[in-house]
């Protein structure tokens, strides 16, 4: 791989093509390259050197992409921080990475003020970027493909967030592979409303920038505005998490909007219910549902279409992604057998920043994901849930994702979360938290009858709890730990409501 250049092809081949839009502003590839060079100069004049971390705490803004593109020029490491975290949690992450500078927007200034890091306020950013600088950066060797491009903190839904070290071989290699297998081209337009502080920018925006496409940046997701931007810019690619796709489909005007330019809908973060896919299929839009991890890609598989495949299917691995499914003793499973998904190859990150013990996740050159999966004879992968979420009822292994997929086949259910709960008779039983589809009748007895046609009796949850919404992380993943706490609070103990039907 040549020295890292985030937008090298487009910068040279399509310098006047619009790369990024935000509100009424637009930047060409030439302008983005100029801004990145200016940022690298400003960082150097501020005393920031190769290997230093530069953090950004902001809603989606061009500054995120300035930093992403400037990182290899300045030799710094970009660190996006979660704008939704309270000051105490931000302080823990900042303590881990010790950034030399923090770019912060107005909404986050109060939290940033207590972090003890030199700041550039986004309100002053354009003026700061335009200030006179030295004529050139000092000569320095270009970053190596194994040098760290970004530190992205994991979602933290299972404990303290860890900073995954993403080298250039991962960020740019995965972007190029994604662009190839999804056939991205300069005419493609994507609306990014998912937050830049997580891996969302790496899913579609970075691959698009690699090939000369256009990214339309929204500061935050709002379904009516998303639909308006989609129509205004003739978006060809939609990328969101399922809850966002559902909100868009519920938006007045969606059913009649001219979506003829859209050629692909990409869903991630959680399984996409078949009923939701069918709503888009009626508008002529097919889904591609994939699987990704901050530590590996982030796009790990080519994706599948829930309208024709199991909602948990994610398809074949990306080029250069090595995949194995292993038993607890480390041996590979047979086709169709459930085991732990293990990933290897150049798209796996370089471990975690700081003192985090990575031994549990990174062993013998493989990332042990903690996800359960099975592989068919053609090498296609289906995700069966999290290893820690599997429970045993009456001696039978039960994978909550299988039960959730079956529950979601019922049109009256919009969302579902299934988890194991202690039971004196069976050891554990399943509990299902469900969110109803508005306007459709809900009858638990009829739901159970339908499930008996899809699942073995022992897989049917012992109790169904109807809730208005499920707690989710910023990237759309259900926070099962919070759901469990809700259930514990309802019962006042660790005893289930009933037994398996």
C-alpha positions in Angstrom: 0.0 0.0 0.0 1.3 3.5 -0.9 1.7 6.1 1.8 -1.8 6.9 3.2 -3.7 9.6 1.4 -7.4 9.6 2.4 -8.8 11.3 -0.7 -5.8 10.8 -3.1 -7.7 9.5 -6.1 -10.6 11.9 -6.0 -8.2 14.8 -5.1 -6.2 14.2 -8.3 -8.9 13.0 -10.7 -12.0 15.0 -9.6 -10.7 18.1 -7.8 -13.8 20.2 -8.6 -16.3 17.6 -7.8 -18.4 18.2 -4.7 -17.1 16.0 -1.9 -19.1 17.1 1.1 -22.2 19.2 1.8 -23.5 20.4 5.1 -26.5 22.7 5.2 -26.0 25.3 2.5 -22.2 24.8 2.4 -20.4 22.6 -0.1 -16.7 21.7 -0.4 -15.0 20.2 -3.5 -12.2 17.7 -3.2 -9.7 20.4 -3.9 -11.1 22.5 -1.1 -11.2 19.5 1.4 -7.5 18.8 0.5 -6.7 22.5 1.1 -8.5 22.5 4.5 -6.7 19.4 5.6 -3.3 20.9 4.7 -4.2 24.1 6.6 -5.3 22.0 9.7 -2.0 20.1 9.6 -0.1 23.3 9.6 -2.1 24.8 12.4 -1.6 21.7 14.5 2.2 21.8 13.9 2.4 25.5 14.9 0.4 24.6 18.0 3.2 22.3 19.1 1.4 19.1 18.2 3.7 16.4 16.8 3.7 13.0 15.2 1.8 10.4 17.3 -0.1 13.0 19.3 -3.8 12.6 19.7 -6.2 15.2 18.5 -9.8 14.8 19.7 -13.1 16.2 18.4 -16.2 16.5 20.5 -18.9 17.7 18.1 -22.0 16.7 16.3 -21.5 15.9 12.6 -19.5 18.7 11.0 -16.9 19.2 8.3 -14.3 19.4 11.0 -14.6 15.7 11.5 -13.5 15.1 7.9 -10.8 17.8 8.1 -9.3 15.9 10.9 -9.7 12.5 9.2 -7.9 13.7 6.1 -5.3 15.8 7.9 -4.2 13.0 10.3 -1.7 11.4 7.9 -0.4 14.8 6.8 0.3 15.9 10.3 1.1 12.5 11.6 -1.5 12.8 14.4 -4.1 10.3 15.6 -7.8 11.4 15.3 -10.0 10.7 18.3 -13.8 11.3 17.9 -15.5 11.5 21.2 -19.2 10.7 22.0 -21.2 13.9 22.3 -23.9 12.0 24.3 -21.6 11.1 27.2 -21.7 13.0 30.5 -18.5 14.8 31.6 -17.5 12.0 34.0 -17.5 9.4 31.2 -15.7 11.7 28.8 -13.1 12.3 31.5 -12.3 8.5 31.6 -11.8 8.4 27.9 -9.8 11.5 27.8 -7.6 10.2 30.5 -6.9 7.1 28.4 -5.8 8.9 25.2 -4.4 12.1 26.7 -5.2 14.3 23.6 -3.0 17.3 22.9 -6.0 19.3 21.5 -9.8 19.1 21.6 -12.0 20.6 18.9 -15.4 21.2 20.5 -18.8 22.5 19.4 -21.0 24.9 21.4 -23.3 22.2 22.8 -20.4 20.3 24.3 -18.4 23.2 25.7 -19.6 22.8 29.3 -18.6 19.2 29.5 -15.3 19.9 27.7 -14.4 22.7 30.0 -13.7 20.3 32.9 -11.5 17.9 30.9 -8.3 20.0 31.2 -7.4 19.8 27.5 -6.5 22.8 25.3 -9.6 23.6 23.2 -10.5 25.1 19.8 -14.1 26.0 19.8 -16.0 25.2 16.7 -17.4 28.7 16.6 -13.8 29.9 16.2 -12.6 27.0 14.1 -12.9 28.6 10.6 -11.1 31.7 11.7 -8.4 29.6 13.5 -7.9 27.5 10.4 -7.5 30.6 8.2 -4.9 32.3 10.4 -1.4 32.8 8.8 0.8 29.8 9.1 4.3 28.7 8.1 4.9 28.1 4.4 5.3 24.4 4.7 5.3 21.5 7.1 8.8 20.2 8.1 9.9 17.2 6.1 8.9 14.0 7.7 8.4 10.4 6.6 4.9 9.6 5.6 2.9 7.4 8.0 3.2 3.7 7.6 0.1 1.6 6.8 0.5 0.1 10.3 0.5 3.5 12.0 -2.6 4.5 13.8 -5.1 6.7 11.9 -7.9 6.8 14.5 -8.8 5.7 18.0 -12.5 4.8 18.1 -14.1 4.0 21.4 -16.2 0.9 21.4 -19.9 1.3 22.3 -19.4 0.5 25.9 -22.7 -1.4 26.2 -21.0 -4.2 28.0 -18.7 -2.3 30.2 -16.1 0.4 30.1 -15.5 1.7 26.6 -12.1 0.7 25.1 -10.2 2.7 22.5 -9.7 0.6 19.4 -6.5 1.5 17.5 -7.4 1.6 13.8 -4.3 1.7 11.5 -4.4 3.0 8.0 -4.3 -0.5 6.6 -7.7 -1.0 8.2 -9.4 2.3 7.7 -8.4 2.8 4.1 -8.2 -0.9 3.1 -11.7 -1.5 4.3 -12.9 1.6 2.6 -11.4 0.4 -0.7 -12.9 -3.1 -0.3 -16.3 -1.6 0.5 -16.2 0.7 -2.5 -15.3 -2.3 -4.7 -17.9 -4.8 -3.5 -20.7 -2.3 -3.3 -19.7 -0.8 -6.7 -19.6 2.7 -5.4 -18.9 5.4 -8.0 -18.4 9.2 -8.3 -22.1 9.8 -9.0 -23.2 8.2 -5.7 -24.6 10.5 -3.0 -25.1 9.4 0.6 -26.8 11.2 3.5 -24.8 10.7 6.7 -27.1 11.3 9.7 -25.5 8.7 11.9 -22.9 10.2 14.3 -19.3 10.7 13.2 -18.0 10.0 16.7 -18.5 6.3 16.1 -17.6 4.1 13.2 -20.5 5.5 11.0 -18.1 7.7 9.0 -16.1 4.6 8.1 -19.1 2.6 6.8 -20.1 4.7 3.8 -18.7 8.2 3.9 -15.0 7.2 3.8 -15.5 4.7 1.0 -17.4 7.3 -1.0 -14.7 9.9 -0.5 -12.2 7.3 -1.7 -13.9 7.0 -5.1 -15.1 10.6 -5.6 -18.7 10.4 -4.4 -20.6 13.0 -2.4 -21.5 12.9 1.3 -24.3 15.1 2.6 -23.8 15.6 6.3 -26.6 16.1 8.7 -25.8 17.4 12.2 -28.3 15.0 13.7 -31.0 12.7 12.4 -34.5 14.1 12.0 -36.7 12.0 9.7 -38.5 14.8 7.9 -35.2 16.6 7.2 -33.6 13.4 6.1 -36.3 12.8 3.6 -36.0 16.3 2.3 -32.2 16.0 1.9 -32.7 12.7 0.2 -35.0 14.2 -2.4 -33.0 17.5 -2.7 -29.7 15.8 -3.5 -31.1 12.7 -5.3 -29.4 10.4 -2.8 -28.4 7.0 -4.2 -27.4 5.3 -0.9 -29.3 5.3 2.4 -27.3 4.3 5.4 -29.0 4.1 8.9 -29.8 1.8 11.8 -33.2 0.1 11.8 -34.9 2.5 14.2 -34.0 5.3 11.9 -35.3 3.5 8.8 -38.5 2.9 10.7 -38.8 6.6 11.6 -38.2 7.5 8.0 -40.9 5.1 6.7 -43.4 6.6 9.2 -42.7 10.1 8.0 -45.7 11.6 6.0 -44.7 11.9 2.4 -42.4 8.8 2.4 -45.1 6.7 0.6 -45.3 9.1 -2.3 -41.8 10.6 -2.4 -39.7 10.2 -5.6 -37.1 7.7 -4.4 -36.1 6.5 -7.9 -32.5 7.6 -7.4 -32.0 5.3 -4.4 -30.2 2.1 -5.5 -29.2 0.7 -2.1 -30.3 0.9 1.5 -27.6 -0.2 4.0 -28.6 -1.1 7.5 -26.4 -1.9 10.4 -26.2 -1.8 14.2 -29.0 -4.3 14.7 -31.0 -6.8 12.8 -33.5 -5.3 10.4 -37.1 -6.7 10.9 -38.5 -8.3 7.7 -41.7 -6.2 7.9 -39.6 -3.0 7.8 -37.7 -4.3 4.7 -41.0 -5.1 3.0 -42.1 -1.5 3.5 -39.0 -0.3 1.6 -39.3 -3.1 -1.0 -42.8 -1.7 -1.8 -41.0 1.6 -2.7 -38.6 -0.4 -4.9 -35.7 -0.2 -2.4 -33.8 -3.3 -1.4 -31.8 -3.7 1.7 -28.3 -4.9 2.3 -27.9 -5.8 6.0 -24.3 -6.3 7.1 -22.3 -6.8 10.2 -19.4 -4.7 11.5 -17.2 -4.1 14.5 -15.2 -1.1 15.4 -12.2 -3.5 15.9 -12.6 -5.1 12.4 -13.4 -2.9 9.4 -16.0 -1.7 10.2 -17.7 -3.5 7.2 -16.9 -7.2 7.8 -19.3 -8.9 5.4 -20.9 -8.2 2.1 -24.4 -8.1 3.6 -27.7 -9.9 2.8 -31.3 -9.0 1.9 -33.7 -9.8 4.8 -36.5 -9.9 2.3 -35.1 -13.2 1.0 -32.6 -14.3 3.7 -32.7 -14.9 7.4 -32.6 -11.5 9.1 -29.4 -12.5 11.0 -27.6 -13.5 7.7 -24.7 -11.3 6.8 -23.3 -13.1 3.8 -19.8 -13.7 2.6 -16.8 -11.9 4.2 -15.3 -8.8 2.7 -12.2 -9.4 0.6 -9.1 -10.0 2.7 -11.2 -10.6 5.8 -10.4 -14.0 7.3 -13.2 -15.7 9.1 -13.4 -18.8 11.3 -16.2 -20.1 13.6 -14.8 -22.0 16.6 -16.0 -24.2 19.4 -15.1 -23.5 23.0 -12.0 -25.7 22.6 -10.7 -23.6 19.7 -11.5 -26.1 17.0 -13.4 -24.9 13.9 -17.1 -25.9 13.8 -18.7 -28.0 11.1 -21.0 -26.3 8.6 -24.3 -25.3 10.3 -22.8 -25.6 13.8 -22.9 -22.6 16.1 -19.7 -21.3 17.5 -17.8 -18.1 18.2 -17.1 -15.8 15.3 -13.3 -15.1 14.9 -11.9 -12.6 12.5 -8.4 -12.1 11.2 -6.4 -10.3 8.5 -5.3 -6.8 7.7 -8.7 -5.3 8.6 -8.4 -6.2 12.3 -7.3 -3.3 14.5 -4.0 -3.0 16.3 -5.5 -3.7 19.7 -6.7 -1.2 22.4 -5.1 2.0 23.5 -3.6 2.3 26.9 -3.7 -0.3 29.7 -6.8 -2.3 28.5 -6.1 -6.1 28.6 -6.7 -7.2 25.0 -5.7 -10.9 25.7 -9.4 -12.0 25.9 -10.2 -10.5 22.5 -7.0 -10.9 20.5 -5.4 -14.3 20.6 -3.1 -16.1 18.2 -3.6 -13.4 15.6 -7.4 -13.6 15.7 -10.0 -11.3 17.0 -12.4 -13.3 19.2 -15.6 -11.3 18.7 -17.8 -12.8 21.4 -20.5 -13.2 18.7 -22.1 -16.5 18.0 -22.3 -17.5 14.3 -22.7 -20.4 11.9 -21.3 -20.9 8.5 -23.0 -22.7 5.6 -21.2 -24.8 2.9 -20.8 -21.8 0.7 -19.0 -19.8 3.4 -21.9 -17.5 4.1 -22.2 -16.4 7.8 -25.4 -16.0 9.9 -25.1 -14.2 13.3 -26.8 -16.1 16.1 -26.3 -13.5 18.9 -23.8 -12.7 21.6 -22.0 -15.5 23.4 -22.8 -13.9 26.7 -26.5 -13.6 25.8 -27.0 -17.3 25.1 -28.9 -19.1 27.9 -29.7 -22.7 28.8 -33.2 -23.7 29.5 -33.9 -27.4 30.5 -30.4 -28.3 29.1 -31.1 -26.7 25.7 -28.9 -23.9 24.3 -31.1 -20.9 23.3 -29.9 -18.0 21.1 -32.0 -14.9 21.8 -31.4 -13.5 18.3 -33.2 -16.5 16.8 -36.2 -15.9 19.1 -36.2 -12.2 18.4 -36.2 -12.8 14.6 -39.2 -15.1 15.0 -41.1 -12.6 17.2 -40.4 -9.8 14.6 -42.1 -11.9 11.9 -45.4 -10.9 13.6 -46.5 -7.6 12.0 -47.8 -6.2 15.3 -44.3 -6.2 16.8 -41.9 -3.4 15.9 -39.0 -4.3 18.1 -38.0 -7.2 20.4 -35.4 -8.0 22.9 -35.1 -11.5 24.5 -32.8 -12.4 27.4 -32.4 -15.3 29.8 -33.7 -15.1 33.4 -33.1 -17.4 36.4 -35.8 -20.1 36.9 -36.0 -22.8 39.6 -37.5 -25.4 37.3 -35.7 -24.9 34.0 -32.5 -23.1 35.1 -33.2 -20.2 32.9 -36.2 -19.1 30.8 -36.6 -16.4 28.1 -38.1 -13.0 28.8 -39.2 -10.8 25.8 -39.5 -7.1 25.9 -41.5 -6.0 22.8 -42.5 -2.7 21.2 -45.9 -2.7 19.4 -46.5 -1.4 16.0 -48.9 1.4 16.4 -52.4 0.8 15.0 -52.2 -2.9 15.0 -53.9 -5.1 17.6 -51.7 -7.0 20.0 -52.8 -10.3 21.5 -50.2 -12.3 23.4 -52.1 -15.6 23.0 -52.2 -15.2 19.2 -48.5 -14.2 19.3 -47.6 -17.4 21.1 -49.7 -19.5 18.7 -47.8 -18.0 15.8 -44.5 -18.6 17.5 -45.3 -22.3 17.9 -45.3 -22.5 14.1 -41.8 -21.1 14.0 -40.0 -22.2 17.1 -39.6 -25.2 19.4 -41.7 -24.8 22.5 -38.7 -24.3 24.8 -37.5 -21.3 22.8 -40.8 -19.4 23.3 -40.3 -16.8 26.0 -41.9 -17.4 29.4 -43.1 -13.8 29.6 -43.8 -10.9 27.2 -43.5 -7.4 28.5 -44.8 -4.6 26.3 -42.8 -1.4 26.5 -43.0 1.9 24.6 -39.3 1.8 23.5 -36.1 -0.2 24.0 -33.0 1.5 25.4 -30.4 1.9 22.6 -26.9 3.1 22.3 -25.9 5.9 20.0 -25.4 3.5 17.2 -28.8 1.8 17.5 -27.8 -1.3 19.5 -30.2 -2.5 22.2 -28.7 -2.1 25.7 -29.7 -5.5 27.1 -28.1 -4.7 30.5 -30.5 -1.8 30.8 -33.5 -4.0 29.7 -32.5 -6.5 32.4 -32.4 -3.8 35.0 -35.9 -2.6 33.9 -37.2 -6.2 34.4 -35.5 -6.6 37.7 -37.1 -3.3 38.9 -40.5 -4.5 37.7 -40.2 -7.7 39.7 -38.3 -6.5 42.7 -36.4 -9.8 42.5 -34.6 -12.2 40.1 -37.6 -14.5 39.7 -39.4 -14.8 36.4 -43.1 -14.2 35.8 -43.8 -17.7 34.5 -42.5 -20.8 32.9 -42.0 -21.9 29.3 -45.3 -22.7 27.5 
